[in-house]
């Protein structure tokens, strides 16, 4: 298996685990320590610094707890792989449970996979739309 094949396999597993909400499998997929980047957004309860596999995997559960599942989702338009790095491009949307306000926008997610585990997770998204949806 080439490096690119191994990266694609791990990225597909990541997406599948996120889709099914399998936190245990996500935790196993993340490295023990992860380079996590998501623009700080103090008004958004699921956006915070993370470094451990368990913290990173828990982000999916926290997002689900603060949004309405029937009004949330994402589409993946493109997955680019170069060695151990992958970039996922798409769109996401949701509705914040506490405010009932929607958010949406494009995203880019950079993942790095080493020895079959995600060591980097850098997410770039429409943080303004999400902050506005969380504001009372």
Secondary structure as UniProt FT lines:
FT   HELIX           3..20
FT   HELIX           23..29
FT   STRAND          30..38
FT   TURN            42..43
FT   TURN            45..46
FT   HELIX           53..66
FT   HELIX           69..71
FT   STRAND          73..82
FT   TURN            83..84
FT   STRAND          85..96
FT   TURN            97..99
FT   STRAND          102..114
FT   TURN            115..116
FT   STRAND          117..125
FT   HELIX           127..134
//
